[in-house]
Amino acid sequence: MDSAQAEAVTEMVNEAVNTSGLATKADLATLRAELRADLAALETRMTWRMFLFGGGLLALATALERLLG
């Protein structure tokens, strides 16, 4: 095997075992914490929207009752 072939084989092996794109347990734990925080914020926003929507429906029902009743 000459020098060029050895370098080509070495490069192929290095590319095959390159783990720089893999996530570590710490990476996954960080991602999990971020996702939980995002979900908690989303839950809060959705709760407020449902509360406001319910209040709007109640106001509409009251107005219709007074108008028609």
Contacts in CASP RR format, 6 or more apart in sequence:
PFRMAT RR
TARGET T0000
AUTHOR 0000-0000-0000
METHOD contacts of the structure
MODEL  1
MDSAQAEAVTEMVNEAVNTSGLATKADLATLRAELRADLAALETRMTWRM
FLFGGGLLALATALERLLG
1 9 0 8 1.000
23 31 0 8 1.000
END
